[in-house]
Amino acid sequence: THHVRLVGYDTYKQTQGVAMVIYRGPIKA
C-alpha cells in the first residue's frame, strides 16, 4: 500500500510539474 501510495504521489508531482511548465513556460534559474 505504501509503495502504491508513493508511486501515485510521485506521478502527481510529475503531473503538477508538467502543468506548471505549460502554464508558466520553461523557467530555469
PDB file with SEQRES, HELIX, SHEET and CRYST1 records, atoms N, CA, C and O in Angstrom:
SEQRES   1 A   29  THR HIS HIS VAL ARG LEU VAL GLY TYR ASP THR TYR LYS          
SEQRES   2 A   29  GLN THR GLN GLY VAL ALA MET VAL ILE TYR ARG GLY PRO          
SEQRES   3 A   29  ILE LYS ALA                                                  
HELIX    1 AA1 HIS A    2  ARG A   24  1                                  23    
CRYST1    1.000    1.000    1.000  90.00  90.00  90.00 P 1           1          
ATOM      1  N   THR A   1       0.849  -1.195   0.000  1.00  0.00           N  
ATOM      2  CA  THR A   1       0.000   0.000   0.000  1.00  0.00           C  
ATOM      3  C   THR A   1       0.889   1.251   0.000  1.00  0.00           C  
ATOM      4  O   THR A   1       0.626   2.210  -0.725  1.00  0.00           O  
ATOM      5  N   HIS A   2       1.922   1.225   0.808  1.00  0.00           N  
ATOM      6  CA  HIS A   2       2.814   2.384   0.892  1.00  0.00           C  
ATOM      7  C   HIS A   2       3.507   2.621  -0.452  1.00  0.00           C  
ATOM      8  O   HIS A   2       3.673   3.761  -0.886  1.00  0.00           O  
ATOM      9  N   HIS A   3       3.909   1.520  -1.106  1.00  0.00           N  
ATOM     10  CA  HIS A   3       4.603   1.646  -2.390  1.00  0.00           C  
ATOM     11  C   HIS A   3       3.680   2.275  -3.425  1.00  0.00           C  
ATOM     12  O   HIS A   3       4.078   3.186  -4.151  1.00  0.00           O  
ATOM     13  N   VAL A   4       2.455   1.789  -3.488  1.00  0.00           N  
ATOM     14  CA  VAL A   4       1.486   2.312  -4.458  1.00  0.00           C  
ATOM     15  C   VAL A   4       1.203   3.784  -4.161  1.00  0.00           C  
ATOM     16  O   VAL A   4       1.072   4.606  -5.069  1.00  0.00           O  
ATOM     17  N   ARG A   5       1.115   4.092  -2.874  1.00  0.00           N  
ATOM     18  CA  ARG A   5       0.842   5.464  -2.469  1.00  0.00           C  
ATOM     19  C   ARG A   5       1.995   6.381  -2.879  1.00  0.00           C  
ATOM     20  O   ARG A   5       1.785   7.505  -3.335  1.00  0.00           O  
ATOM     21  N   LEU A   6       3.216   5.872  -2.706  1.00  0.00           N  
ATOM     22  CA  LEU A   6       4.396   6.654  -3.054  1.00  0.00           C  
ATOM     23  C   LEU A   6       4.453   6.897  -4.563  1.00  0.00           C  
ATOM     24  O   LEU A   6       4.738   8.009  -5.007  1.00  0.00           O  
ATOM     25  N   VAL A   7       4.181   5.858  -5.342  1.00  0.00           N  
ATOM     26  CA  VAL A   7       4.197   5.974  -6.801  1.00  0.00           C  
ATOM     27  C   VAL A   7       3.123   6.963  -7.254  1.00  0.00           C  
ATOM     28  O   VAL A   7       3.367   7.797  -8.126  1.00  0.00           O  
ATOM     29  N   GLY A   8       1.942   6.867  -6.661  1.00  0.00           N  
ATOM     30  CA  GLY A   8       0.855   7.775  -7.021  1.00  0.00           C  
ATOM     31  C   GLY A   8       1.221   9.209  -6.693  1.00  0.00           C  
ATOM     32  O   GLY A   8       0.906  10.127  -7.450  1.00  0.00           O  
ATOM     33  N   TYR A   9       1.887   9.400  -5.565  1.00  0.00           N  
ATOM     34  CA  TYR A   9       2.305  10.744  -5.157  1.00  0.00           C  
ATOM     35  C   TYR A   9       3.342  11.295  -6.132  1.00  0.00           C  
ATOM     36  O   TYR A   9       3.295  12.464  -6.513  1.00  0.00           O  
ATOM     37  N   ASP A  10       4.279  10.432  -6.530  1.00  0.00           N  
ATOM     38  CA  ASP A  10       5.325  10.848  -7.457  1.00  0.00           C  
ATOM     39  C   ASP A  10       4.711  11.244  -8.796  1.00  0.00           C  
ATOM     40  O   ASP A  10       5.096  12.250  -9.391  1.00  0.00           O  
ATOM     41  N   THR A  11       3.751  10.445  -9.265  1.00  0.00           N  
ATOM     42  CA  THR A  11       3.074  10.740 -10.523  1.00  0.00           C  
ATOM     43  C   THR A  11       2.337  12.067 -10.420  1.00  0.00           C  
ATOM     44  O   THR A  11       2.326  12.857 -11.365  1.00  0.00           O  
ATOM     45  N   TYR A  12       1.723  12.306  -9.270  1.00  0.00           N  
ATOM     46  CA  TYR A  12       1.001  13.556  -9.043  1.00  0.00           C  
ATOM     47  C   TYR A  12       1.956  14.740  -9.115  1.00  0.00           C  
ATOM     48  O   TYR A  12       1.634  15.771  -9.706  1.00  0.00           O  
ATOM     49  N   LYS A  13       3.118  14.589  -8.517  1.00  0.00           N  
ATOM     50  CA  LYS A  13       4.111  15.663  -8.522  1.00  0.00           C  
ATOM     51  C   LYS A  13       4.608  15.909  -9.942  1.00  0.00           C  
ATOM     52  O   LYS A  13       4.779  17.057 -10.350  1.00  0.00           O  
ATOM     53  N   GLN A  14       4.840  14.837 -10.694  1.00  0.00           N  
ATOM     54  CA  GLN A  14       5.303  14.976 -12.073  1.00  0.00           C  
ATOM     55  C   GLN A  14       4.258  15.695 -12.915  1.00  0.00           C  
ATOM     56  O   GLN A  14       4.591  16.559 -13.726  1.00  0.00           O  
ATOM     57  N   THR A  15       2.980  15.329 -12.717  1.00  0.00           N  
ATOM     58  CA  THR A  15       1.899  15.959 -13.464  1.00  0.00           C  
ATOM     59  C   THR A  15       1.832  17.442 -13.143  1.00  0.00           C  
ATOM     60  O   THR A  15       1.650  18.267 -14.039  1.00  0.00           O  
ATOM     61  N   GLN A  16       1.977  17.785 -11.868  1.00  0.00           N  
ATOM     62  CA  GLN A  16       1.964  19.190 -11.465  1.00  0.00           C  
ATOM     63  C   GLN A  16       3.130  19.935 -12.104  1.00  0.00           C  
ATOM     64  O   GLN A  16       2.972  21.063 -12.569  1.00  0.00           O  
ATOM     65  N   GLY A  17       4.287  19.307 -12.126  1.00  0.00           N  
ATOM     66  CA  GLY A  17       5.470  19.926 -12.713  1.00  0.00           C  
ATOM     67  C   GLY A  17       5.254  20.214 -14.192  1.00  0.00           C  
ATOM     68  O   GLY A  17       5.578  21.303 -14.663  1.00  0.00           O  
ATOM     69  N   VAL A  18       4.711  19.250 -14.927  1.00  0.00           N  
ATOM     70  CA  VAL A  18       4.443  19.427 -16.353  1.00  0.00           C  
ATOM     71  C   VAL A  18       3.428  20.543 -16.557  1.00  0.00           C  
ATOM     72  O   VAL A  18       3.598  21.391 -17.434  1.00  0.00           O  
ATOM     73  N   ALA A  19       2.370  20.543 -15.748  1.00  0.00           N  
ATOM     74  CA  ALA A  19       1.337  21.569 -15.863  1.00  0.00           C  
ATOM     75  C   ALA A  19       1.940  22.943 -15.583  1.00  0.00           C  
ATOM     76  O   ALA A  19       1.574  23.928 -16.225  1.00  0.00           O  
ATOM     77  N   MET A  20       2.861  23.006 -14.629  1.00  0.00           N  
ATOM     78  CA  MET A  20       3.490  24.271 -14.279  1.00  0.00           C  
ATOM     79  C   MET A  20       4.334  24.776 -15.442  1.00  0.00           C  
ATOM     80  O   MET A  20       4.335  25.970 -15.741  1.00  0.00           O  
ATOM     81  N   VAL A  21       5.051  23.866 -16.097  1.00  0.00           N  
ATOM     82  CA  VAL A  21       5.886  24.240 -17.244  1.00  0.00           C  
ATOM     83  C   VAL A  21       5.014  24.767 -18.379  1.00  0.00           C  
ATOM     84  O   VAL A  21       5.357  25.758 -19.024  1.00  0.00           O  
ATOM     85  N   ILE A  22       3.888  24.101 -18.619  1.00  0.00           N  
ATOM     86  CA  ILE A  22       2.982  24.510 -19.692  1.00  0.00           C  
ATOM     87  C   ILE A  22       2.361  25.869 -19.371  1.00  0.00           C  
ATOM     88  O   ILE A  22       2.183  26.704 -20.258  1.00  0.00           O  
ATOM     89  N   TYR A  23       2.038  26.079 -18.110  1.00  0.00           N  
ATOM     90  CA  TYR A  23       1.361  27.308 -17.707  1.00  0.00           C  
ATOM     91  C   TYR A  23       2.314  28.502 -17.667  1.00  0.00           C  
ATOM     92  O   TYR A  23       1.994  29.576 -18.175  1.00  0.00           O  
ATOM     93  N   ARG A  24       3.475  28.311 -17.067  1.00  0.00           N  
ATOM     94  CA  ARG A  24       4.403  29.418 -16.862  1.00  0.00           C  
ATOM     95  C   ARG A  24       5.521  29.432 -17.898  1.00  0.00           C  
ATOM     96  O   ARG A  24       6.185  30.451 -18.086  1.00  0.00           O  
ATOM     97  N   GLY A  25       5.725  28.313 -18.561  1.00  0.00           N  
ATOM     98  CA  GLY A  25       6.816  28.231 -19.511  1.00  0.00           C  
ATOM     99  C   GLY A  25       8.068  27.717 -18.820  1.00  0.00           C  
ATOM    100  O   GLY A  25       8.113  27.666 -17.591  1.00  0.00           O  
ATOM    101  N   PRO A  26       9.084  27.334 -19.582  1.00  0.00           N  
ATOM    102  CA  PRO A  26      10.316  26.772 -19.007  1.00  0.00           C  
ATOM    103  C   PRO A  26      11.105  27.828 -18.246  1.00  0.00           C  
ATOM    104  O   PRO A  26      11.854  28.601 -18.844  1.00  0.00           O  
ATOM    105  N   ILE A  27      10.940  27.862 -16.938  1.00  0.00           N  
ATOM    106  CA  ILE A  27      11.665  28.833 -16.116  1.00  0.00           C  
ATOM    107  C   ILE A  27      12.781  28.110 -15.369  1.00  0.00           C  
ATOM    108  O   ILE A  27      12.523  27.284 -14.494  1.00  0.00           O  
ATOM    109  N   LYS A  28      14.007  28.427 -15.720  1.00  0.00           N  
ATOM    110  CA  LYS A  28      15.147  27.798 -15.047  1.00  0.00           C  
ATOM    111  C   LYS A  28      16.065  28.888 -14.522  1.00  0.00           C  
ATOM    112  O   LYS A  28      16.543  29.732 -15.280  1.00  0.00           O  
ATOM    113  N   ALA A  29      16.306  28.864 -13.217  1.00  0.00           N  
ATOM    114  CA  ALA A  29      17.166  29.889 -12.630  1.00  0.00           C  
ATOM    115  C   ALA A  29      18.624  29.456 -12.763  1.00  0.00           C  
ATOM    116  O   ALA A  29      19.524  30.177 -12.331  1.00  0.00           O  
TER     117      ALA A  29                                                      
END                                                                             
